[in-house]
């Protein structure tokens, strides 16, 4: 990415500027630096990283830049503004509304969620209680990840996942390395399946979402801040395996959606959902099916052929590129490289 790209970029994200919800929690000097960027650059920001004593870093669609004191983007770390202890102190004050105890419970998970669904990852010294993390102290790093929904991101994928003869969907797992858009794709699939897709003759379904890390719906005080559709129920901050069973018992979903399966208990719960006749929509980390197959729990569901569609995502044509769609029963490719 050249600096010219920052000024020419046309964002795909829809809705009000995501940074509007972030600027108020930035320390005043850093807020001014970020706000000094052109709107085309601001629209491209995905994360803002604070590390005490280190340069302030902006993550921009797979790349990163530093900022000078004047708010000018630079590639040179020596020219960058370094995060001072007072910046970290002020940032935590603003995030917590000057009440550290208000966020102490969330700190044991390593992140907190802001209004608008934006997520702040936090590092520092772990305080243990009985071998488990009770909270964090001496906070030294924060990563603010901006929550942006990409409306229509899943539109080209939907025809491969809908089973119109049954009025539902195929059991589906989205597979990609980190930062390739699988959670964004999952969120838009949930939204469209929940609302219905009239142009494809598909009525909306009741979905249950287990959002263990508050990344799918971006809940703030239990209320989704991102659009996940009108027939969607969300369990926020709940472990995936336990949450899937709770939804299955209590909410009568037609589809259960989860992000980043991988542990044995996650796959065991997925199998319970499948055996109950409920459809599964999930994501998993991996470059391809061969990599997934090497992991014991995920390899089991590949070999059992219970998943009907695997969607491989990448960045070959930008974040969220659909590299390949695979029939999980026959292992045949159904399509490749569709934006």
C-alpha positions in Angstrom: 0.0 0.0 0.0 1.4 3.4 -0.9 0.5 6.6 0.8 -1.3 7.6 -2.3 -3.6 4.6 -1.7 -4.6 6.2 1.7 -6.0 9.2 -0.1 -7.6 7.4 -3.0 -9.2 4.4 -1.3 -13.0 4.0 -1.7 -14.3 2.1 1.4 -16.7 -0.8 1.0 -17.9 -0.4 4.6 -21.5 0.9 4.9 -23.1 3.0 7.6 -21.8 5.8 9.8 -18.1 6.1 10.3 -16.8 3.5 12.7 -14.2 5.9 14.0 -16.9 8.2 15.4 -17.3 5.7 18.3 -13.6 5.4 18.9 -12.4 9.0 18.9 -14.0 9.9 22.3 -11.9 7.2 24.1 -8.6 8.3 22.6 -6.4 10.6 24.7 -6.8 14.2 23.4 -3.3 14.5 21.7 -3.7 11.1 19.9 -7.3 11.9 19.0 -6.1 15.0 17.2 -3.4 13.1 15.4 -5.8 10.4 14.1 -8.5 13.0 13.2 -5.9 14.9 11.1 -5.8 12.0 8.6 -7.9 12.4 5.4 -11.3 10.7 5.5 -10.2 8.1 2.9 -7.4 7.0 5.3 -9.7 7.1 8.4 -12.2 4.8 6.6 -9.4 2.2 6.1 -8.4 2.0 9.8 -9.0 -1.5 11.2 -7.1 -1.2 14.5 -5.1 1.2 16.7 -2.3 -0.3 18.8 -1.0 1.3 21.9 2.2 -0.2 23.5 3.7 1.9 26.3 7.1 3.3 25.2 6.6 2.0 21.6 5.3 3.8 18.4 1.6 4.2 18.0 0.5 1.9 15.1 -2.5 2.1 12.9 -3.6 -1.2 11.2 -5.0 -0.5 7.7 -6.5 -3.4 5.8 -3.5 -5.8 6.3 -0.8 -3.1 6.4 0.3 -0.7 9.1 1.6 2.8 9.4 3.0 5.0 12.2 1.9 8.6 12.9 4.1 11.6 13.6 3.1 14.1 16.3 1.5 16.2 13.6 -0.7 13.2 12.5 1.3 12.6 9.3 1.5 8.9 8.3 5.1 7.5 8.1 6.8 4.2 7.5 9.7 5.2 9.7 9.5 4.1 13.3 12.0 6.8 14.3 9.6 9.5 13.1 6.6 8.0 15.0 4.9 9.2 18.1 5.7 7.0 21.0 3.0 6.1 23.5 3.8 7.6 26.9 2.7 6.3 30.3 0.2 9.2 30.6 -1.4 8.1 27.3 -2.0 4.7 28.6 -3.4 6.1 31.9 -5.7 8.5 30.1 -6.8 5.8 27.6 -7.9 3.4 30.4 -9.7 6.3 32.2 -11.7 7.1 29.1 -12.5 3.5 28.3 -13.7 2.8 31.8 -15.4 6.2 32.3 -12.9 6.8 35.1 -13.9 3.7 37.0 -11.4 1.0 36.7 -13.5 -1.3 38.8 -16.3 -1.1 36.2 -14.2 -3.0 33.7 -12.4 -5.3 36.2 -14.6 -8.3 35.4 -14.1 -7.9 31.7 -10.3 -7.6 32.1 -10.0 -11.2 33.1 -11.0 -12.1 29.5 -8.3 -9.7 28.1 -10.7 -7.4 26.3 -13.7 -5.1 26.8 -16.4 -4.1 24.4 -17.3 -0.4 23.8 -20.6 1.0 22.6 -20.9 0.4 18.8 -19.3 -3.1 19.2 -15.7 -1.9 19.1 -13.3 -4.2 21.0 -10.4 -3.2 23.1 -7.8 -5.9 23.7 -5.7 -5.2 26.8 -2.4 -6.6 28.1 -0.6 -6.2 31.4 0.3 -8.3 34.5 -2.2 -11.1 35.1 -3.5 -11.4 38.7 -4.2 -15.0 39.5 -6.7 -16.6 41.9 -6.5 -20.3 42.2 -4.5 -20.6 39.0 -7.1 -18.7 37.0 -6.9 -15.1 35.8 -8.9 -12.8 38.1 -8.0 -9.5 36.4 -5.1 -7.5 34.9 -3.0 -4.8 36.4 -0.1 -2.6 35.3 -1.8 -2.2 31.9 0.8 -1.6 29.3 -0.8 -2.3 25.9 -4.2 -1.9 24.1 -5.4 -2.8 20.7 -8.6 -1.1 19.6 -10.3 -3.0 16.9 -12.9 -1.1 15.0 -16.2 -2.9 14.4 -17.4 -2.5 10.9 -20.2 -4.5 9.2 -19.7 -5.0 5.4 -23.3 -5.2 4.2 -23.6 -7.7 1.4 -20.2 -9.3 2.0 -21.8 -12.7 1.8 -24.2 -12.2 -1.2 -22.0 -14.0 -3.7 -21.6 -16.9 -1.3 -25.2 -17.4 -0.4 -26.4 -19.4 -3.5 -23.8 -22.1 -2.7 -25.1 -22.4 0.9 -28.9 -22.3 0.5 -30.8 -25.5 0.2 -34.1 -24.2 -1.2 -35.6 -27.6 -1.6 -35.6 -27.9 2.2 -36.0 -24.2 3.0 -32.8 -24.1 5.0 -29.0 -24.1 4.6 -26.2 -26.6 4.3 -24.0 -27.3 7.3 -21.2 -24.8 6.6 -17.7 -24.0 8.0 -15.8 -20.9 6.8 -12.0 -21.5 6.9 -9.3 -18.9 6.7 -6.1 -17.6 8.3 -6.4 -14.6 10.6 -7.4 -11.3 9.2 -9.0 -12.7 6.0 -12.6 -11.7 6.8 -14.2 -14.8 8.1 -16.0 -13.2 11.0 -17.2 -10.4 8.7 -18.5 -13.0 6.3 -20.1 -14.9 9.1 -21.8 -11.8 10.4 -23.3 -11.0 7.0 -24.4 -14.6 6.4 -26.2 -14.5 9.8 -27.9 -11.2 8.9 -29.1 -12.3 5.5 -30.3 -15.7 6.6 -32.1 -14.1 9.6 -33.8 -11.4 7.5 -34.5 -13.6 4.5 -33.3 -13.2 0.9 -36.4 -12.5 -1.3 -34.4 -12.3 -4.5 -33.3 -15.9 -3.9 -36.8 -17.0 -2.8 -35.5 -17.7 0.7 -37.5 -16.9 3.9 -35.8 -15.9 7.1 -34.7 -18.4 9.7 -34.4 -18.3 13.5 -30.7 -18.2 14.3 -28.9 -18.6 17.6 -25.4 -17.1 17.9 -22.9 -18.0 20.5 -20.6 -14.9 20.6 -17.9 -16.0 23.0 -15.5 -13.1 22.3 -18.2 -10.5 21.4 -16.8 -10.2 17.8 -19.8 -11.3 15.8 -22.6 -9.1 17.2 -20.4 -6.7 19.1 -22.8 -6.7 22.1 -22.6 -3.9 24.6 -24.5 -4.7 27.8 -26.0 -7.7 26.1 -27.4 -5.7 23.1 -26.0 -6.4 19.6 -24.4 -3.2 18.2 -23.9 -4.8 14.8 -26.8 -5.9 12.5 -27.2 -9.7 12.9 -30.8 -9.8 11.6 -34.3 -9.7 13.0 -34.6 -13.4 13.9 -31.3 -13.8 15.7 -30.8 -14.5 19.4 -27.3 -13.8 20.8 -25.5 -15.4 23.8 -22.7 -12.9 24.4 -19.5 -13.8 26.2 -20.5 -17.4 26.6 -18.2 -20.4 26.0 -19.1 -22.0 22.6 -19.8 -25.5 23.7 -22.0 -24.5 26.7 -23.7 -21.8 24.7 -24.6 -24.2 21.8 -26.3 -26.5 24.3 -28.2 -23.6 26.0 -29.5 -22.3 22.7 -30.5 -25.8 21.6 -32.5 -26.4 24.8 -34.1 -23.0 25.1 -34.4 -21.0 21.9 -35.5 -23.5 19.2 -33.1 -22.2 16.6 -33.1 -23.5 13.0 -29.4 -22.5 12.7 -26.7 -22.2 15.4 -23.7 -20.0 14.4 -20.3 -19.8 16.2 -16.9 -18.3 15.5 -13.6 -20.1 15.7 -14.3 -23.7 16.6 -11.3 -25.9 17.3 -11.3 -27.5 20.7 -12.7 -31.0 21.3 -15.6 -29.7 23.4 -16.6 -27.3 20.6 -16.7 -30.1 18.0 -18.6 -32.4 20.4 -21.2 -29.7 20.9 -21.4 -29.2 17.1 -22.1 -32.9 16.7 -24.9 -32.6 19.3 -26.4 -29.7 17.3 -26.2 -31.7 14.1 -27.8 -34.8 15.7 -30.7 -32.5 16.9 -31.5 -31.6 13.3 -30.3 -28.0 13.6 -28.0 -26.5 11.0 -24.5 -25.4 11.8 -22.7 -22.2 10.6 -19.2 -21.9 12.0 -15.7 -20.6 11.3 -12.3 -22.2 11.9 -8.6 -21.0 11.6 -6.7 -22.6 8.8 -5.2 -22.0 5.3 -7.0 -25.0 3.8 -8.7 -28.3 4.6 -5.4 -30.2 4.7 -4.3 -28.0 7.6 -7.6 -28.5 9.4 -7.5 -32.2 8.9 -4.2 -32.3 10.9 -6.0 -31.0 14.0 -7.6 -33.9 15.9 -11.0 -32.5 16.6 -11.5 -30.7 13.3 -10.1 -33.6 11.4 -12.8 -35.8 12.9 -15.6 -33.7 11.4 -13.9 -33.6 8.0 -13.5 -37.3 7.9 -17.1 -37.9 9.1 -18.4 -35.8 6.2 -21.1 -34.2 8.4 -20.2 -30.7 7.1 -21.8 -30.1 3.7 -19.9 -27.0 2.7 -16.4 -25.7 3.4 -15.6 -22.2 2.3 -11.9 -21.2 2.0 -11.3 -17.5 2.4 -8.1 -15.6 1.7 -6.7 -12.3 0.5 -5.7 -13.0 -3.1 -8.1 -10.4 -4.4 -8.5 -8.4 -1.2 -9.8 -9.3 2.3 -12.7 -11.8 2.2 -11.8 -13.3 -1.2 -13.7 -16.6 -1.6 -10.8 -18.8 -2.8 -12.7 -22.0 -3.0 -16.0 -23.7 -2.0 -15.9 -27.4 -1.3 -18.7 -30.0 -1.0 -17.9 -31.6 2.3 -19.5 -34.9 1.3 -17.8 -35.4 -2.1 -14.7 -33.1 -1.5 -15.3 -31.7 -4.9 -14.7 -28.0 -5.6 -17.9 -26.0 -6.4 -16.3 -22.6 -7.2 -13.2 -20.5 -6.8 -12.1 -16.9 -6.4 -15.3 -15.0 -6.3 -15.2 -11.6 -4.8 
